[in-house]
């Protein structure tokens, strides 16, 4: 089993990382760090360049999370997927037999999330495993 975390360096993802490390430690589970890197468009040189730039951004973002996991003594795996974030997280949860999927929330209202299709909103409706949505604090402090 594992703990799957959607991570993109946003304030919500930073806070979710701290929570995910605590959950992974408590359960003695490895942490799977996932970045959904689907680029817009479907073909052409511009699409390939954009896709590669998005993938590299994901690799860079996840490097910080890997360092945090290493410091916490939590084994981690990295996945940068050419999928939208919700699909990437659901697929990783299935592959790694996730105990839970953890994502940060920007604090949007439920209506805004439903209308715009936020990743946490999609996961809450589609995931067969529990989803933990960690709210963003305005103070920037990590949860205790």
DSSP file (Angstrom, degrees, kcal/mol; ACC not computed):
  #  RESIDUE AA STRUCTURE BP1 BP2  ACC     N-H-->O    O-->H-N    N-H-->O    O-->H-N    TCO  KAPPA ALPHA  PHI   PSI    X-CA   Y-CA   Z-CA
    1    1 A X              0   0    0      0, 0.0    29,-0.6     0, 0.0     2,-0.3   0.000 360.0 360.0 360.0 170.4    0.0    0.0    0.0
    2    2 A X  E     -ab  30  98A   0     95,-0.9    97,-3.6    27,-0.2    98,-0.8  -0.947 360.0-111.6-157.3 173.1    1.0    3.6   -0.3
    3    3 A X  E     -ab  31 100A   0     27,-2.3    29,-3.1    -2,-0.3     2,-0.5  -0.991  32.4-153.3-114.6 123.4    0.1    7.3    0.3
    4    4 A X  E     -ab  32 101A   0     96,-2.4    98,-3.2    -2,-0.5     2,-0.4  -0.855  11.0-170.0-102.8 130.9   -0.4    9.2   -3.0
    5    5 A X  E     -ab  33 102A   0     27,-3.0    29,-3.0    -2,-0.5     2,-0.6  -0.980  18.3-145.0-123.5 127.2    0.2   12.9   -3.1
    6    6 A X  E     -a   34   0A   0     96,-2.3    98,-0.4    -2,-0.4     2,-0.4  -0.819  31.9-178.3 -83.9 121.7   -0.6   15.4   -5.9
    7    7 A X        +     0   0    0     27,-2.3    55,-0.1    -2,-0.6    54,-0.1  -0.983  29.2 148.6-134.0 130.8    2.2   17.9   -5.7
    8    8 A X        -     0   0    0     -2,-0.4    -1,-0.1     2,-0.2     3,-0.1   0.217  66.6-102.9-142.7  15.7    2.8   21.1   -7.8
    9    9 A X  S    S+     0   0    0      1,-0.2    -2,-0.1    52,-0.1     2,-0.0   0.478  75.5 138.6  71.3   5.7    4.6   23.5   -5.5
   10   10 A X  S  > S-     0   0    0      1,-0.1     4,-2.4     4,-0.0    -1,-0.2  -0.326  71.6-104.5 -70.5 163.2    1.4   25.6   -4.9
   11   11 A X  H  > S+     0   0    0      1,-0.2     4,-1.9     2,-0.2   126,-0.2   0.889 124.0  50.2 -57.0 -38.5    0.7   26.8   -1.3
   12   12 A X  H  > S+     0   0    0      1,-0.2     4,-2.3     2,-0.2    -1,-0.2   0.898 110.5  48.8 -65.9 -40.1   -1.9   24.1   -1.0
   13   13 A X  H  > S+     0   0    0      2,-0.2     4,-2.2     1,-0.2    -2,-0.2   0.859 108.1  55.0 -68.4 -35.6    0.4   21.4   -2.2
   14   14 A X  H  X S+     0   0    0     -4,-2.4     4,-1.4     2,-0.2    -2,-0.2   0.936 111.6  43.4 -61.6 -46.6    3.1   22.5    0.2
   15   15 A X  H  X S+     0   0    0     -4,-1.9     4,-1.8     1,-0.2   128,-0.2   0.900 112.4  53.3 -66.0 -40.6    0.8   22.2    3.1
   16   16 A X  H  X S+     0   0    0     -4,-2.3     4,-3.1     1,-0.2    -1,-0.2   0.849 102.8  59.3 -63.3 -33.7   -0.5   18.8    1.8
   17   17 A X  H  X S+     0   0    0     -4,-2.2     4,-2.3     2,-0.2    -1,-0.2   0.924 104.5  49.3 -60.0 -44.8    3.1   17.6    1.6
   18   18 A X  H  X S+     0   0    0     -4,-1.4     4,-1.6     1,-0.2    -1,-0.2   0.912 114.1  45.3 -61.4 -42.4    3.5   18.1    5.3
   19   19 A X  H  X S+     0   0    0     -4,-1.8     4,-2.5     2,-0.2    -2,-0.2   0.921 111.3  52.7 -66.3 -44.1    0.3   16.2    6.0
   20   20 A X  H  X S+     0   0    0     -4,-3.1     4,-3.0     1,-0.2     5,-0.2   0.877 106.7  52.9 -61.6 -38.6    1.2   13.4    3.6
   21   21 A X  H  X S+     0   0    0     -4,-2.3     4,-2.1     2,-0.2    -1,-0.2   0.900 110.8  47.4 -64.0 -39.5    4.6   12.9    5.3
   22   22 A X  H  X S+     0   0    0     -4,-1.6     4,-2.6     2,-0.2    -2,-0.2   0.912 114.2  46.6 -66.7 -42.1    2.8   12.6    8.7
   23   23 A X  H  X S+     0   0    0     -4,-2.5     4,-2.3     2,-0.2     6,-0.2   0.933 113.0  48.7 -66.0 -46.1    0.3   10.1    7.2
   24   24 A X  H  X>S+     0   0    0     -4,-3.0     5,-2.2     1,-0.2     4,-1.1   0.902 113.9  47.2 -61.4 -41.0    2.9    8.1    5.5
   25   25 A X  H  <5S+     0   0    0     -4,-2.1     3,-0.3    -5,-0.2    -1,-0.2   0.927 111.0  51.3 -65.4 -44.9    5.0    7.9    8.6
   26   26 A X  H  <5S+     0   0    0     -4,-2.6    -2,-0.2     1,-0.2    -1,-0.2   0.878 119.2  35.8 -61.6 -38.5    2.0    7.0   10.8
   27   27 A X  H  <5S-     0   0    0     -4,-2.3    -1,-0.2    -5,-0.2    -2,-0.2   0.540 105.6-124.3 -91.8  -7.6    1.0    4.1    8.5
   28   28 A X  T  <5 +     0   0    0     -4,-1.1     2,-0.3    -3,-0.3    -3,-0.2   0.867  63.8 142.1  65.8  35.8    4.6    3.1    7.6
   29   29 A X      < -     0   0    0     -5,-2.2    -1,-0.2    -6,-0.2   -27,-0.2  -0.782  54.4-110.6-109.8 150.6    3.8    3.5    3.9
   30   30 A X  E     -a    2   0A   0    -29,-0.6   -27,-2.3    -2,-0.3     2,-0.5  -0.423  32.1-121.7 -72.3 157.1    5.9    4.9    1.1
   31   31 A X  E     -ac   3  76A   0     44,-3.0    46,-2.1   -29,-0.2     2,-0.6  -0.887  16.2-156.9-103.8 127.9    4.9    8.2   -0.5
   32   32 A X  E     -ac   4  77A   0    -29,-3.1   -27,-3.0    -2,-0.5     2,-0.6  -0.926  10.1-156.1-105.3 113.4    4.1    8.3   -4.2
   33   33 A X  E     -ac   5  78A   0     44,-3.2    46,-2.6    -2,-0.6     2,-0.4  -0.803  14.6-169.3 -94.1 122.0    4.6   11.9   -5.5
   34   34 A X  E     -ac   6  79A   0    -29,-3.0   -27,-2.3    -2,-0.6     2,-0.4  -0.926  16.5-176.4-122.3 136.1    2.5   12.6   -8.6
   35   35 A X  E     - c   0  80A   0     44,-2.5    46,-2.2    -2,-0.4     2,-0.7  -0.972  18.5-147.0-128.5 115.1    2.5   15.5  -11.1
   36   36 A X  E     + c   0  81A   0     -2,-0.4    49,-0.3    44,-0.2    46,-0.2  -0.741  19.6 179.3 -82.7 117.3    0.0   15.5  -13.9
   37   37 A X        +     0   0    0     44,-3.9     2,-0.4    -2,-0.7    47,-0.2  -0.179  14.0 156.1-116.9  38.7    1.7   17.1  -16.8
   38   38 A X        -     0   0    0     45,-1.3     2,-0.3    16,-0.1    47,-0.1  -0.527  30.6-149.4 -69.8 123.1   -0.9   17.0  -19.6
   39   39 A X        -     0   0    0     -2,-0.4    12,-0.1     1,-0.1    -2,-0.0  -0.681  20.7-107.1 -89.9 146.2   -0.1   19.8  -22.1
   40   40 A X  S    S+     0   0    0     -2,-0.3    11,-0.1    10,-0.0    -1,-0.1  -0.281  81.9  36.6 -67.7 160.0   -2.9   21.5  -24.0
   41   41 A X  S    S-     0   0    0      1,-0.1     3,-0.1     5,-0.0    -2,-0.1  -0.179  72.7-119.6  87.2 176.0   -3.3   20.8  -27.7
   42   42 A X  S    S+     0   0    0      1,-0.3     2,-0.3    -2,-0.0    -1,-0.1   0.646  72.2  13.1-130.6 -25.4   -2.8   17.5  -29.5
   43   43 A X  S  > S+     0   0    0      4,-0.0     4,-0.5     5,-0.0    -1,-0.3  -0.897  74.3  60.1-147.3 173.9   -0.2   17.7  -32.2
   44   44 A X  H  > S-     0   0    0     -2,-0.3     4,-1.9     2,-0.2     5,-0.1   0.012  83.3 -70.1  93.0 166.3    2.7   19.6  -33.7
   45   45 A X  H  > S+     0   0    0      1,-0.2     4,-2.4     2,-0.2     5,-0.2   0.867 127.9  56.4 -62.9 -39.4    6.1   20.9  -32.7
   46   46 A X  H  > S+     0   0    0      1,-0.2     4,-2.5     2,-0.2    -1,-0.2   0.907 107.1  50.1 -60.7 -41.3    4.6   23.5  -30.4
   47   47 A X  H  X S+     0   0    0     -4,-0.5     4,-3.0     2,-0.2    -1,-0.2   0.925 110.2  49.6 -62.7 -44.5    2.7   20.8  -28.5
   48   48 A X  H  X S+     0   0    0     -4,-1.9     4,-2.3     2,-0.2    -2,-0.2   0.910 112.7  47.0 -62.0 -42.2    5.9   18.7  -28.1
   49   49 A X  H  X S+     0   0    0     -4,-2.4     4,-2.1     2,-0.2    -1,-0.2   0.911 114.4  46.9 -66.1 -42.3    7.8   21.7  -26.8
   50   50 A X  H  X S+     0   0    0     -4,-2.5     4,-2.6    -5,-0.2     5,-0.2   0.924 111.1  51.9 -65.0 -44.2    5.1   22.7  -24.4
   51   51 A X  H  X S+     0   0    0     -4,-3.0     4,-2.6     1,-0.2    -2,-0.2   0.918 110.6  48.1 -58.9 -44.5    4.7   19.1  -23.2
   52   52 A X  H  X S+     0   0    0     -4,-2.3     4,-2.4     1,-0.2    -1,-0.2   0.891 111.1  50.6 -65.7 -38.4    8.4   18.8  -22.5
   53   53 A X  H  X S+     0   0    0     -4,-2.1     4,-2.0     2,-0.2    -2,-0.2   0.905 111.8  47.5 -65.0 -41.2    8.4   22.2  -20.6
   54   54 A X  H  X S+     0   0    0     -4,-2.6     4,-1.9     2,-0.2    -2,-0.2   0.909 112.1  50.0 -66.6 -42.0    5.4   21.0  -18.5
   55   55 A X  H  X S+     0   0    0     -4,-2.6     4,-2.4    -5,-0.2    -2,-0.2   0.916 110.4  49.7 -62.2 -42.8    7.1   17.7  -17.7
   56   56 A X  H  X S+     0   0    0     -4,-2.4     4,-2.5     1,-0.2    -1,-0.2   0.884 107.8  53.8 -65.2 -37.6   10.4   19.5  -16.7
   57   57 A X  H  X S+     0   0    0     -4,-2.0     4,-2.5     1,-0.2    -1,-0.2   0.896 109.3  49.8 -60.9 -39.5    8.4   21.8  -14.4
   58   58 A X  H  X S+     0   0    0     -4,-1.9     4,-2.7     2,-0.2    -2,-0.2   0.919 109.2  49.9 -64.9 -44.4    7.0   18.6  -12.8
   59   59 A X  H  X S+     0   0    0     -4,-2.4     4,-1.4     1,-0.2    -2,-0.2   0.929 113.2  47.2 -59.4 -45.5   10.4   17.1  -12.4
   60   60 A X  H  X S+     0   0    0     -4,-2.5     4,-0.9     1,-0.2    -2,-0.2   0.908 112.9  48.8 -63.4 -42.9   11.7   20.3  -10.8
   61   61 A X  H >X S+     0   0    0     -4,-2.5     4,-1.1     1,-0.2     3,-0.6   0.922 111.1  49.2 -63.4 -44.6    8.6   20.6   -8.5
   62   62 A X  H 3X S+     0   0    0     -4,-2.7     4,-2.5     1,-0.2    -1,-0.2   0.759  97.4  69.5 -70.5 -23.7    8.8   17.0   -7.3
   63   63 A X  H 3X S+     0   0    0     -4,-1.4     4,-2.0     1,-0.2    -1,-0.2   0.892  99.2  50.0 -60.4 -39.1   12.6   17.3   -6.5
   64   64 A X  H <X S+     0   0    0     -4,-0.9     4,-1.9    -3,-0.6    -1,-0.2   0.905 111.0  48.8 -65.2 -41.9   11.7   19.6   -3.6
   65   65 A X  H  X S+     0   0    0     -4,-1.1     4,-2.3     1,-0.2    -2,-0.2   0.863 108.5  53.7 -67.4 -36.2    9.1   17.1   -2.3
   66   66 A X  H  X S+     0   0    0     -4,-2.5     4,-2.9     2,-0.2    -1,-0.2   0.913 107.2  51.4 -63.8 -42.6   11.6   14.2   -2.6
   67   67 A X  H  X S+     0   0    0     -4,-2.0     4,-2.5     1,-0.2    -2,-0.2   0.919 110.3  49.2 -59.9 -43.1   14.1   16.1   -0.5
   68   68 A X  H  X S+     0   0    0     -4,-1.9     4,-1.7     2,-0.2    -2,-0.2   0.907 112.1  48.3 -63.6 -41.6   11.4   16.7    2.2
   69   69 A X  H  X>S+     0   0    0     -4,-2.3     5,-2.7     2,-0.2     4,-0.6   0.919 110.9  50.7 -64.3 -43.5   10.5   13.0    2.1
   70   70 A X  H ><5S+     0   0    0     -4,-2.9     3,-1.1     1,-0.2    -2,-0.2   0.922 109.5  50.5 -59.5 -44.4   14.2   12.0    2.4
   71   71 A X  H 3<5S+     0   0    0     -4,-2.5    -1,-0.2     1,-0.3    -2,-0.2   0.841 111.6  48.5 -62.5 -33.3   14.6   14.4    5.4
   72   72 A X  H 3<5S-     0   0    0     -4,-1.7    -1,-0.3    -5,-0.2    -2,-0.2   0.498 114.8-117.7 -84.7  -4.3   11.5   12.8    7.1
   73   73 A X  T <<5 +     0   0    0     -3,-1.1     2,-0.6    -4,-0.6    -3,-0.2   0.762  67.7 140.7  73.9  25.0   12.8    9.3    6.4
   74   74 A X      < -     0   0    0     -5,-2.7    -1,-0.2    -6,-0.2    -2,-0.1  -0.894  52.8-127.5-103.2 120.8    9.9    8.5    4.2
   75   75 A X        -     0   0    0     -2,-0.6   -44,-3.0    -3,-0.1     2,-0.3  -0.402  35.3-168.1 -63.5 141.7   10.6    6.4    1.1
   76   76 A X  E     -c   31   0A   0    -46,-0.2     2,-0.3    -2,-0.1   -44,-0.2  -0.951  21.9-159.8-137.7 156.1    9.2    8.0   -2.0
   77   77 A X  E     -c   32   0A   0    -46,-2.1   -44,-3.2    -2,-0.3     2,-0.4  -0.966  17.6-142.2-128.2 144.8    8.5    7.4   -5.7
   78   78 A X  E     -c   33   0A   0     -2,-0.3     2,-0.4   -46,-0.2   -44,-0.2  -0.913  15.8-178.3-114.0 136.3    8.1   10.0   -8.3
   79   79 A X  E     -c   34   0A   0    -46,-2.6   -44,-2.5    -2,-0.4     2,-0.6  -0.959   8.1-176.3-133.6 117.6    5.6    9.9  -11.2
   80   80 A X  E     -c   35   0A   0     -2,-0.4     2,-0.3   -46,-0.2   -44,-0.2  -0.958  23.5-169.9-107.5 112.7    5.4   12.7  -13.9
   81   81 A X  E     -c   36   0A   0    -46,-2.2   -44,-3.9    -2,-0.6     2,-1.7  -0.816  33.7-130.2-112.4 143.2    2.5   11.6  -16.1
   82   82 A X  S    S+     0   0    0     -2,-0.3     2,-0.3   -46,-0.2   -46,-0.1  -0.398  81.5  94.8 -83.1  58.6    1.2   12.9  -19.4
   83   83 A X  S    S-     0   0    0     -2,-1.7   -45,-1.3   -48,-0.2    -2,-0.1  -0.929  88.1 -86.2-140.9 161.5   -2.3   13.1  -18.0
   84   84 A X     >  -     0   0    0     -2,-0.3     4,-2.7   -47,-0.2     5,-0.2  -0.401  52.4-104.4 -65.4 152.8   -4.5   15.7  -16.3
   85   85 A X  H  > S+     0   0    0    -49,-0.3     4,-2.5     1,-0.2     5,-0.2   0.871 117.6  48.5 -53.0 -47.3   -3.8   15.8  -12.6
   86   86 A X  H  > S+     0   0    0      1,-0.2     4,-2.4     2,-0.2    -1,-0.2   0.929 114.9  45.2 -61.7 -44.4   -7.0   14.0  -11.4
   87   87 A X  H  > S+     0   0    0      1,-0.2     4,-2.4     2,-0.2    -1,-0.2   0.898 112.4  52.0 -65.5 -39.9   -6.5   11.1  -13.9
   88   88 A X  H  X S+     0   0    0     -4,-2.7     4,-2.2     1,-0.2    -1,-0.2   0.906 112.0  46.3 -62.5 -41.6   -2.8   10.9  -13.0
   89   89 A X  H  X S+     0   0    0     -4,-2.5     4,-2.5    -5,-0.2    -2,-0.2   0.903 112.2  49.7 -69.1 -41.5   -3.6   10.6   -9.3
   90   90 A X  H  X S+     0   0    0     -4,-2.4     4,-1.8    -5,-0.2    -2,-0.2   0.914 112.9  47.1 -63.6 -42.4   -6.3    8.0   -9.8
   91   91 A X  H  X S+     0   0    0     -4,-2.4     4,-2.6     2,-0.2    -2,-0.2   0.907 112.7  48.9 -66.5 -41.3   -4.1    5.9  -12.0
   92   92 A X  H  X S+     0   0    0     -4,-2.2     4,-2.6     1,-0.2    -2,-0.2   0.901 108.4  54.5 -64.6 -40.0   -1.2    6.1   -9.5
   93   93 A X  H  <>S+     0   0    0     -4,-2.5     5,-2.7     1,-0.2    -1,-0.2   0.894 111.6  44.8 -60.5 -39.5   -3.5    5.2   -6.7
   94   94 A X  H ><5S+     0   0    0     -4,-1.8     3,-1.1     3,-0.2    -2,-0.2   0.941 114.2  47.8 -69.3 -47.4   -4.6    2.1   -8.5
   95   95 A X  H 3<5S+     0   0    0     -4,-2.6    -2,-0.2     1,-0.2    -1,-0.2   0.863 120.7  37.1 -61.0 -37.4   -1.0    1.1   -9.5
   96   96 A X  T 3<5S-     0   0    0     -4,-2.6    -1,-0.2    -5,-0.2    -2,-0.2   0.230 106.8-120.5-103.7  13.0    0.4    1.6   -6.0
   97   97 A X  T < 5 -     0   0    0     -3,-1.1   -95,-0.9    -4,-0.2    -3,-0.2   0.942  40.2-148.6  46.6  60.0   -2.6    0.3   -4.1
   98   98 A X  E   < -b    2   0A   0     -5,-2.7   -95,-0.2   -97,-0.2    -1,-0.1  -0.274  25.0-160.0 -65.0 139.7   -3.1    3.6   -2.3
   99   99 A X  E    S-     0   0A   0    -97,-3.6    31,-0.5     1,-0.4     2,-0.3   0.782  82.2  -6.8 -79.5 -34.5   -4.4    3.8    1.2
  100  100 A X  E     -bd   3 130A   0    -98,-0.8   -96,-2.4    29,-0.1     2,-0.5  -0.983  60.0-134.6-159.1 151.1   -5.3    7.5    0.5
  101  101 A X  E     -bd   4 131A   0     29,-2.2    31,-3.1    -2,-0.3     2,-0.5  -0.965  25.1-161.7-109.2 130.5   -4.9   10.3   -2.0
  102  102 A X  E     +bd   5 132A   0    -98,-3.2   -96,-2.3    -2,-0.5     2,-0.3  -0.953  15.4 166.1-117.7 131.2   -3.8   13.6   -0.6
  103  103 A X  E     - d   0 133A   0     29,-2.4    31,-3.0    -2,-0.5     2,-0.2  -0.974  31.7-118.7-138.9 153.0   -4.2   16.9   -2.4
  104  104 A X  E     - d   0 134A   0    -98,-0.4     2,-0.4    -2,-0.3    16,-0.2  -0.543  24.0-142.7 -85.3 158.2   -4.0   20.6   -1.5
  105  105 A X  E     - d   0 135A   0     29,-2.4    31,-0.7    -2,-0.2   -89,-0.0  -0.959  11.1-146.8-123.1 141.7   -6.9   22.9   -1.9
  106  106 A X        -     0   0    0     -2,-0.4    29,-0.1    29,-0.1    -1,-0.1   0.509  51.5-107.5 -82.3  -4.4   -6.8   26.5   -3.0
  107  107 A X        +     0   0    0      1,-0.2     3,-0.1     2,-0.0    28,-0.1   0.665  62.7 160.4  86.6  15.9   -9.8   27.3   -0.8
  108  108 A X        -     0   0    0      1,-0.1    -1,-0.2     2,-0.1     2,-0.0  -0.335  47.6 -99.4 -65.7 154.0  -12.2   27.7   -3.7
  109  109 A X     >  -     0   0    0      1,-0.1     4,-2.5     4,-0.0     5,-0.2  -0.353  31.4-111.6 -68.1 156.5  -15.9   27.4   -2.9
  110  110 A X  H  > S+     0   0    0      1,-0.2     4,-2.2     2,-0.2     5,-0.2   0.864 119.4  53.2 -57.7 -35.4  -17.5   24.1   -3.6
  111  111 A X  H  > S+     0   0    0      2,-0.2     4,-2.6     1,-0.2    -1,-0.2   0.930 108.6  48.0 -66.3 -45.0  -19.6   25.8   -6.4
  112  112 A X  H  > S+     0   0    0      1,-0.2     4,-2.9     2,-0.2     5,-0.3   0.919 112.3  49.9 -61.2 -43.1  -16.5   27.2   -8.0
  113  113 A X  H  X>S+     0   0    0     -4,-2.5     5,-1.7     1,-0.2     4,-1.6   0.892 112.0  48.1 -61.7 -39.8  -14.8   23.8   -7.8
  114  114 A X  H  <5S+     0   0    0     -4,-2.2    -2,-0.2    -5,-0.2    -1,-0.2   0.903 116.0  43.2 -67.9 -41.0  -17.8   22.1   -9.4
  115  115 A X  H  <5S+     0   0    0     -4,-2.6    -2,-0.2     1,-0.2    -1,-0.2   0.896 122.8  36.0 -72.8 -40.3  -18.1   24.6  -12.2
  116  116 A X  H  <5S-     0   0    0     -4,-2.9    -2,-0.2    -5,-0.2    -1,-0.2   0.596 106.8-121.3 -92.5 -11.5  -14.3   24.8  -13.0
  117  117 A X  T  <5 -     0   0    0     -4,-1.6    -3,-0.2    -5,-0.3    -4,-0.1   0.960  33.1-160.7  75.2  51.2  -13.6   21.1  -12.4
  118  118 A X     >< -     0   0    0     -5,-1.7     4,-2.4     1,-0.1     5,-0.2  -0.246  25.4-117.9 -63.0 153.7  -10.9   21.4   -9.6
  119  119 A X  H  > S+     0   0    0      1,-0.2     4,-2.7     2,-0.2     5,-0.2   0.934 114.5  49.9 -59.7 -48.2   -8.7   18.4   -9.1
  120  120 A X  H  > S+     0   0    0    -16,-0.2     4,-2.5     1,-0.2    -1,-0.2   0.919 110.8  50.8 -58.6 -40.4   -9.9   17.9   -5.5
  121  121 A X  H  > S+     0   0    0      1,-0.2     4,-1.2     2,-0.2    -1,-0.2   0.926 111.7  46.9 -62.3 -45.0  -13.6   18.1   -6.6
  122  122 A X  H  X S+     0   0    0     -4,-2.4     4,-1.8     1,-0.2     3,-0.4   0.924 112.7  49.7 -62.0 -44.4  -13.0   15.5   -9.3
  123  123 A X  H  X S+     0   0    0     -4,-2.7     4,-2.6     1,-0.2    -2,-0.2   0.902 105.6  56.1 -62.9 -41.6  -11.1   13.2   -7.0
  124  124 A X  H  < S+     0   0    0     -4,-2.5    -1,-0.2     1,-0.2    -2,-0.2   0.810 116.1  38.1 -60.7 -29.0  -13.8   13.4   -4.3
  125  125 A X  H  < S+     0   0    0     -4,-1.2    -1,-0.2    -3,-0.4    -2,-0.2   0.696 126.7  32.2 -94.7 -21.4  -16.4   12.2   -6.9
  126  126 A X  H  < S+     0   0    0     -4,-1.8     2,-0.2    -5,-0.1    -3,-0.2   0.663  87.8 103.5-111.6 -19.9  -14.3    9.6   -8.8
  127  127 A X     <  -     0   0    0     -4,-2.6     4,-0.1    -5,-0.2   -37,-0.0  -0.460  48.6-160.9 -77.1 134.0  -11.8    8.0   -6.4
  128  128 A X  S    S+     0   0    0     -2,-0.2     2,-0.3   -38,-0.1    -1,-0.1   0.566  81.2  60.6 -82.6  -9.2  -12.5    4.5   -5.0
  129  129 A X  S    S-     0   0    0      1,-0.1   -29,-0.1   -39,-0.0   -30,-0.1  -0.798 105.2 -80.3-112.6 159.7  -10.0    5.2   -2.2
  130  130 A X  E     -d  100   0A   0    -31,-0.5   -29,-2.2    -2,-0.3     2,-0.4  -0.214  41.4-149.4 -58.0 146.8  -10.3    8.0    0.5
  131  131 A X  E     -d  101   0A   0    -31,-0.2     2,-0.6    -4,-0.1   -29,-0.2  -0.982   4.0-158.5-121.1 128.6   -9.3   11.5   -0.6
  132  132 A X  E     -d  102   0A   0    -31,-3.1   -29,-2.4    -2,-0.4     2,-0.6  -0.935   6.1-163.2-109.1 113.5   -7.8   14.0    1.9
  133  133 A X  E     -d  103   0A   0     -2,-0.6     2,-0.6   -31,-0.2   -29,-0.2  -0.870   7.2-155.8 -98.2 117.1   -8.1   17.6    0.8
  134  134 A X  E     -d  104   0A   0    -31,-3.0   -29,-2.4    -2,-0.6  -118,-0.2  -0.826  14.3-133.5 -97.1 119.4   -5.8   19.8    2.8
  135  135 A X  E     -d  105   0A   0     -2,-0.6     2,-0.4   -31,-0.2   -29,-0.1  -0.361  19.1-114.2 -71.9 151.8   -6.9   23.5    2.9
  136  136 A X        -     0   0    0    -31,-0.7     2,-0.4    -2,-0.1  -124,-0.1  -0.703  26.0-141.9 -83.2 132.2   -4.4   26.3    2.3
  137  137 A X    >   -     0   0    0     -2,-0.4     3,-0.8     4,-0.2  -122,-0.1  -0.772   7.4-140.4 -93.1 141.2   -3.8   28.5    5.3
  138  138 A X  T 3  S+     0   0    0     -2,-0.4    -1,-0.1     1,-0.2    -2,-0.0   0.750 100.0  63.8 -70.1 -23.2   -3.4   32.2    4.7
  139  139 A X  T 3  S-     0   0    0      2,-0.1    -1,-0.2     1,-0.1     3,-0.1   0.702 100.9-132.2 -75.6 -17.8   -0.5   32.3    7.3
  140  140 A X    <   +     0   0    0     -3,-0.8     2,-0.2     1,-0.3    -2,-0.1   0.465  58.8 140.0  79.7   1.0    1.6   30.0    5.2
  141  141 A X        -     0   0    0      1,-0.1    -1,-0.3  -126,-0.0    -4,-0.2  -0.502  55.6-116.5 -78.9 146.6    2.4   27.9    8.3
  142  142 A X        -     0   0    0     -2,-0.2    -1,-0.1     1,-0.1  -127,-0.1  -0.505  39.5 -96.4 -75.8 150.0    2.6   24.1    8.0
  143  143 A X              0   0    0   -128,-0.2    -1,-0.1    -2,-0.2    -6,-0.0  -0.360 360.0 360.0 -66.3 148.1    0.0   22.2   10.0
  144  144 A X              0   0    0     -3,-0.1    -1,-0.1    -2,-0.0    -2,-0.0   0.428 360.0 360.0 -88.0 360.0    1.1   20.9   13.4
